[in-house]
Amino acid sequence: MFYHFYENKVNIDYSMFEFMKYFYKHPDSQTKWHTDKKRIDLIRMEHRNSTPEFAKSVLQVIRDMFPNNVVTLHAFMGLDQDSKSFNIHKDKAHVLYLQVFGETEFSIWENDPSLDHRPDNLEPEQAICLEKRIFKPGDAVWVRRGTYHYIKPLTPRVSFSFGVEGDLDLESVNFPQLNNVISDIT
């Protein structure tokens, strides 16, 4: 399986006001402004003591599941309903994507080998969509490394991306069990 959805599994006990205080204190060297896309990325959040408790809990669950891998945390903040994400792309890490605030349309796209010869960031008319879902706060998806996906912001939003770098023993990961673990962390 290339992906697994978790609907309304993480209790986001955190306000936008708290996130904005966190954002303003994030190091400039780890903040990427994309003014053309009306988006701000916060990287290396896994190293900050002030990272929200729910995110620390998710980080710990993932680290416990994959103790031999580096786990990262990034936030993507869209400033209005017209903000842009990446086009259809694949990541070099395995990712647990979590919707924190707002709504996005999350879609999974066919892993056609011919797409590998094209640049990342494909336009939607260049590929075949396999599944689309509207994500609300608390929704998450596990996306296996190399799986084409697309995130379309529908409202101002904040999303967290937990990356698991390196090779994994995915055959031993019980995705339904992960569902229960994610439910129990908050």
C-alpha angles and dihedrals in degrees: 000000000000097000143011126198126219111195118209092337104137120066105220101208092176133097131225087241090058090048092051091053088050091047094051091055095046111115113263090228089061097045120089118196117204100185092171089058097036088236137125123200123202113200134191093026089149088077098055121096090207094060108129115273094238089055091048088053092052090047091053094049091051093045090051091050093047106028094164095055135079112244119203134188127210131171126213116201121191111199098206142358089276095058117124133223128193116299117245104318145151126232129227090223132055107255139205103200116200127191108221105169133005127004135290136179107236117196136181119214133205114274094227110176089221088065090065089071092056124075119267113260099062121184116244093251089061097065145033119258114224100183140357130194135176109236122212128180110302095026117122141176133199109222117192117226111272095025113133113234141160132208117201115188112225097180135007102299151178119208130178122216118201108196125200109199127206134018119330135197092238093170089070095050111103103207095191088051089050085055090061093044092052090049091052098051098075 
